[in-house]
Amino acid sequence: MAKKTLTPEEKQALMTMRERMGGISDAKKEHQRQLVAARKGIRKLLAEKPATVPQIAAALQLPTDQTLWHLTGMRKYGFVTEAGEDGDYLLYALVQSEEATAAGH
């Protein structure tokens, strides 16, 4: 799913709204930074080989419930897929985008 590029007018309107609302709090910025870092770590780990929720959680030092939450969202939007089972756990694998496949990645 591609991100929409904002027009200059939309960017300005967003900045104005944020200023009126008092900006983005440091807590929200940190929360967003942690979300991005977790998903980046999951993508990097799954680029090597499929893994289960407990394996991913242990490797990234994340709670298993948060790891499952990230994987559920990533699966919903087509970034990861189920790739079999390992014992009682599902294996998750990174979905190769058409651009990466075409470029030979």
C-alpha positions, 0 to 999 in steps of 0.5 A: 500500500503506497503512501499518499504524497501530500501537496504543499497546501496539505502540508501547510494545513497540517502544520497549522493544525498541529501548531493550533493543537500545541504540536506533537508531544514528546511522548507521542513522538517517542511512541511513533519512533518505537513503532517504526523501529519495531517494524523495521526490526521485524522486516529486517529479521524476516528478510533473512528467513521466516520466523515465529512470534516468540522467535521475533519477540526474543530477537528484538526484545519485544513482548510477544503481544506487541510482536503479534500486534505488529505482525497482524497489522503488517499482514493486514496491509500485505507486508508479511504473510504466513509461511507454514508452521513451526511446532504450534506457532505460525511462521511469518515471512516478508512479502517481496514487493513487485519493485524488489522482485523486479530489481532482483532483491 
